[in-house]
Amino acid sequence: MLLHVVDSAKMDNYKCSLSVVDVYDMAQDIGREFESIIDTYGTDAVTGLMPKVVSALEQMELLAMKNERENTTVDDLRSTIQQLEMDKQERTEDRMKYEKEMEQIEDKWREDYNELLTTVSRLQDDNRKLSESLQAAEKDKIVDSKSQVLSPDVDTVALQRLRHTVDQMRDSIRSYEHQLNSKSNEVDSLTVQMDRLQTTLKDLRRKHRFAQLQCRSLVEERADILSQLVKQQKEFLSLRQRFGIAQKENEDLSKYRDDLPDLKNKAIYDLDDPDRPKFTTNELKDILTERNELKSRVNDLEDELSQFKPVEQLTIS
């Protein structure tokens, strides 16, 4: 009995341990704490700590899943033990009831047996007395008419008592047989009910196992989602770190740009470059205009020369 109490206490303490849902809730709380730490101190404060925490949470998740499977096994064993204890108790009660009935039957038989022994001993005494009286009558050659009349009466009364006792025993045996048949019918009906209950219990266990499988699949899906969330948080932290670096570089570039002189609408040339431009735009425009004017004058002169060429050829001929 003490061992049973200790085992039940151990089972209760065992079931009060951490579950997978508790691990997921802890992971969410830790993620929020990490976000607050990152917002306050930056990503460098949790870069080395986060992989260790994730590994510890994964180990806790595996242990919690194993714990739930063991809790399910413990519940099945406990239900089996309770069923066996109930069966044992019912069998013990039936055995005690049967033993009690057997004791009552034995007591009744002992009483009847004692009554029969008393009747037989009394009849034996009467028979012995009659034998002695007959022997005395034979010796004396005197027949006692009164004893001759008394003997048949005594035998008749004894036979009637024996017959009545036998009838009572037959009636009691018939009643016991009737009770035994009724008890056997009750046992058969209880057996049928027990079979039905066992079938119902099997169906309930099957449904419970199916629900547990669905719950485990949901837990695994949630674990996958949480792992993806952790990966996304890692990527988010790396992106935030890159964004911080880029923002810092942008600030440095903006500071460097502020230090540079204003070169808007200005051109920069290398003094050592021989192909660098040596005239301004206005000067180039003037040069091009002058060139065009010179070209037009050259064309005019060529036209005039072409007019004078035939005359010169005629004079030469």
Protein Blocks (a to p, Z undefined) as FASTA:
>chain_A
ZZmmmmmmmmmmmmmmccfklmmmmmmmmmmmmmmmmmmnojklmmmmmmmmmmmmmmmm
mmmmmmmmmmmmmmmmmmmmmmmmmmmmmmmmmmmmmmmmmmmmmmmmmmmmmmmmmmmm
mmmmmmmmmmmmmmmmmmnopacfklmmmmmmmmmmmmmmmmmmmmmmmmmmmmmmmmmm
mmmmmmmmmmmmmmmmmmmmmmmmmmmmmmmmmmmmmmmmmmmmmmmmmmmmmmmmmmmm
mmmmmmmmmmmmmmmmmmpccfehiacddfklmkbcfbdfklmmmmmmmmmmmmmmmmmm
mmmmmmmmmmmmmmmZZ
